[in-house]
Amino acid sequence: MLGRMADFLSLGLNPQLQRACDALGYDGPTPIQEKTIPLLLGGHDVLGIAQTGTGKTAAYVLPLLMQCKYAQGQNPRALILAPTRELVMQIYTVMQDLAQFTDLRFLALYGGLGPKTQIQAIENGIDILVSTPGRFLELYRKEVIVVKELKHLVLDEADKMMDMGFMPQIRQILEVIPYKKRQNALFSATFPERVENLSHEFLEFPHKIEITPQATPASQVKQFVFDAPNLKTKINALEYFLQNPEFERVMIFCRSKEVANQVEKYLARKVLSESQVRVIHSNKGQNTRINAMQQFREGLVRVLVTTDVASRGIDIPKVSHVINFDVPLIYEDYVHRIGRTGRAAEIGESITFVTLAERYHWAKIESIIQQKIDIEPLPSAIYEEDTPFLERQDMLRAVDDQRKREDPDFKGAFHEKKHKSRPKSSTNSNQKSSSKTSSSRGKTKSASKFRSNTSSIKKKR
């Protein structure tokens, strides 16, 4: 115990914060904490590039608590901005734990519920605010938040904020808060050009800390990739894996809200009891999302089906497996998804299903993570369904589109077939034009049938 206390005390933390670290069972600072805490305590601006699960929240929360010291005045002295309600709540929880032996006042601000209670808390006096950009601006414009005493600003998950289109709101916030004698910190899991440009605008002579190369998956996560020819086979594979008791606490990531809902309904009906599975996405109410996340965190729910709303910054202990039902189209999100398992030095596993149309995206992910992971056949016990004709046609069109993206001169397999049988006479050409219109209508009907067919496939299973 004394060794652990000495580790944190050597970073310059006061006894109250060290006591909290000890009560939480921290075994000593992580590399990002070891490098970041002294710099922030020294008043420097910091640019931190660190993968998920490295302890970066505590790396900036501990210095903020140390610098604010004790409750003082009415107006906030520090602001932390994060892209999602879930991440705001996560940061707030970490802050509650670390500040348990201080009298500091802090508040989480996010949308999805009325601001009345939040306004009342601000009027009673606040030292540190954790907020989404939208709710902060909303309350600032109502003249509820006074910014003149803000001395510390942290942007967390900056790359995700860019992906979610928050850049205009961030710029508006930077314009209205004082910039003189303000300390800034920016944290991001990846460092694309947009984040680099923001760091130039936002940070003054920053110290850059990069714990791992950008978009590197956590080393303690074993990654498996399986060839899944179609939707029904993916469903069969889910059922097979969830029958294994080693899949104790599982997150299943889907590309869209519609697919997430259908997967959750299938699992609740056919594989697990309704009490053992929950679904969260942006269309779910705030309380529903909070309750589902809490039940999953406490181990009351075995499976959480979600979109990428829960892929970033959410610290849920003991997630045994992450299953990517769909390959993510924002490739960096793959790292964040699988980072939900293998946290706090524990071993985790990720499973990704890849269809013919998703192989292109998987190759891009391999390039980003700088790893080659072979696509394996599914275990023989999983029944591989025949791919329906329309679903296969849809995948082939997607493959054509992908090849065109890489090679603008590529005309596509469907295009070539049309040209091979094109008649030269004007009469035939007119006839073809007429049949083309009819065919076009037929295709629209076929596409409509395909959508309803895939929907019924999901419902059936």
C-alpha positions, 0 to 999 in steps of 0.5 A: 500500500505504501508503495502505491501511495508513494507512486501517486504522491511522487506525481504531486497529488495531495493526500486527499486525492491519494487517499481516494486512489488508494480506496479505489484500489489503483495499483499506481499510475498508468503510463498516460497518468504518469506522463500527463499529471505532472505536466498539467499540474505544472500549468502546461497545455497537453495533447494526449493521444491514447487508446481507450482503456489506458486511464486517460480520464483520471489523467486529467481529472486528478490534476483538475481536482488538485488545481481547484482544491476546494469549493470556492465562489459561485461560477465554474472554474473548469470545463470538460467537454465530451461528445456523448451523454454516456461519456459525460456520465462516465467522466462524472462518475470517475470525478465523484470517486476521485473527489470523495474526500474533498468538498468540490462541487461538480455537475454533469450537463447533457440533453435528453431531459429538462434543464431545470434541475441542472440550472438550479445546481449551477445557481447553487454554485459549481466548481467543475462542469462536465458537459456535451457541447450542445447543452453547454451552449444552450445554458450559456445562451440562457445566461445561466453559465458564467464563464469569466472564471474558467481557467481550465478547459479539457476536450475529451474524445476530440476525434469523435466530436469531429465525426459527430459534427460538433466542430462549429459548436466547439468553435463557438464555445472557444469564442465565448470563454476567456483565453488569457491564462487558461490551461487547455488539454485535448485528448483523442484516441486517434490523431487525424488531420482535423484533430491536428488542426484543432490542436493548433487553434486550441492549444498553446505550445502543447506537450504531446503525449502519445502512449500507443500508435494511433488506432492500435487495438488494446494488446490484451484483446484477442481478435477473431474474424469470421466469414459470414455469407449472409444475414441469417448466418450471422444470426445463427452464429450469434446464437451459437456463441451465446450458448457458450457460458464463457460469453459472460458479459457481451456487447454486440455492435450493429451498424444501425438502430434498425438492425440493433433493434431486430437483433435484440428482439431475436435474442430476447425471443429465441436465445436468452430471456428478455431480462438478459438482453438490452438495446441502446442507441440514439433513439432510446430515451435518456432514462432507458439508456442510463438504466440499461447501461447500469444494469449491464455494468452491474452484471444484471444483464448479460448482453448489451446490443448497441450502435457506436453510441457506446463504443467510446469512453464507456468504462464497463468492467469485465466485458468478456466479449465484443461481437461486431455483428456489422463491420463499422464504416468509420474504421477507427470505431473498430478500435473503440468497439473492441476496446470495451473488452480487455480493460484494466489488464484483463484478457478479452476477445472480439469477434467480427462477422464479415460478408462479401460486401464488408471485406473491402471495409475490413481490409481498410481496418487492417490497414489502419490497425496495422495488423493482418487478421485472417478471415476464418470459416465459421465453426462447423457447428454453425449452420450456413444458410444459402444467401437469397438471390436478392441479398447476393445481388445487393452485395455484388452491387456494393462490391462494384461500387467499392471497386469503382471508388478505388478505380474510376475507370472500372465500369462494374460487372453489371455495366459490362453485361448490359453493354455486351448485349446492346443492339446497334439498330435504332429500332432495337435501341428504342425498344430497349429504352422502353424495356429499360423503363419497365425494368427500372420499375421492376428493379424498384419493386425488387428492391422493395421486396428485398427490404421486406424479405430481409426484415422478415428474415430477421423477424423469423429467426 
